[in-house]
């Protein structure tokens, strides 16, 4: 008697020395929840994945399904982990990869979860009781892991007047984009360290400092070569539809702190951007290019834009004069 077995669609099975191919259901005919379930239980294969992602992201009920993963017997953490891993197998400049990063970001913000691989497995500790640098919106700490490797931890300053959701959105946007950048002139994000700070990112420690510090200690360096590297890094971000939003010399030798972060640095800010104290909701590719021009001026002169002015309100009025 022939023994009947159940196999996933598309599998080739052997029954009494015969090969039988169980036909696969066309992906566009599957319910959205079924496709999401397949993504959550991804087996590592890249075959047909672009079509799967394109189909599910275009589904009319995609957002409804994402909001209720639990009710559809899909573990949100498992889905987030798989989606994060899938991004790494997609072509760098492909449209589906950009959609996948956007979908991952939105899902993480919705469930206030990050892929489990983002949390450092080894213990991290501060090298000092005070931050290496601090500002109004973030502080930078020099930290080490159990193996003695040095990292830079950037902790967001949290204010009670701001909704906590805004910090999740800002953090998750930066860390997810930062984890998936692949360019020598863009500083990637290694992960997060929630045991130290609730809202923070961890990256490699740039031991040679920022661009101005570097040219001070290396006065004979080829400055044109440095600018070409900065320009290529910005070109890569724009090619992946990422607006930096706060380009300045302190973010170089490698571009970092990108992703339309919530505040801008006035000295480098394009005149069409909001005035002093307003959040930068309208950062654009063009405003990034303006900021790049300010970096070029600073590298050529060794001084920041408007070096003679210290009052932020005066800087604000100066950059608006030609609007």
Number of C-alpha atoms within 10 A of each C-alpha: 4 6 6 7 8 7 10 9 12 12 11 12 14 10 11 8 7 8 10 12 12 14 11 10 10 8 15 14 9 12 14 23 20 14 18 23 18 15 23 19 16 18 9 12 9 11 8 9 17 18 12 17 20 16 17 22 17 11 14 10 13 16 15 12 17 22 13 13 17 11 10 13 10 21 14 20 18 17 22 23 21 20 23 23 14 21 18 12 14 17 12 17 12 12 14 20 21 19 15 20 19 15 19 25 24 16 22 21 20 14 13 13 16 22 20 14 13 18 16 16 12 11 12 20 18 17 15 10 8 12 16 15 11 15 9 9 12 15 17 19 23 21 21 19 16 11 9 10 11 20 22 21 29 24 23 21 15 15 10 6 6 9 10 11 12 12 20 18 17 17 22 25 22 22 25 24 21 22 17 16 17 14 14 12 21 24 24 24 23 22 23 25 23 12 11 14 14 15 19 23 26 24 20 16 17 14 10 11 15 16 22 18 15 15 18 11 11 10 10 8 12 10 15 12 10 18 18 12 19 24 16 15 21 25 15 19 22 15 13 17 14 18 22 23 26 28 28 25 23 16 18 23 22 21 25 22 20 22 22 20 20 16 17 23 14 21 20 24 27 24 18 14 19 18 16 17 12 11 14 19 14 13 24 18 18 12 22 22 19 17 24 23 17 22 26 21 14 20 19 12 10 16 13 19 20 15 11 9 12 9 8 14 13 13 18 18 13 14 20 15 8 8 7
